[in-house]
């Protein structure tokens, strides 16, 4: 377990930062009065996520691999971080939708129907806690692995 303590630490940091991002989105009205902007602006979190993976892999390189790290070592480290994030994602989704922004699902359902993007039935099937838990779990894994592969290219050092 000690071997992966850096990855666990950064997985937890990532999850906390993602929750803080939800407070930001809520505060900027992206979950209610400015919900029409949510689908675009929520993608800005990708920048934050990449920066966190860079810091995490640099931490691993410096404090575990003594300043040297191959692409494979960085990639594996990033995968482990992604797994930790995925494991915490159901809890993060629960906290987000029960405490931070409990009106998000009704708001986004209404917006999707009113804008003609979805029927009410389709929107209710897509925008709910169970659906978001599944989506965030698998999204964390897939995007985390891709991000890890790319970031590991930049932080490797012989």
Beta strands, then each sheet from edge to edge (+ up, - down):
end
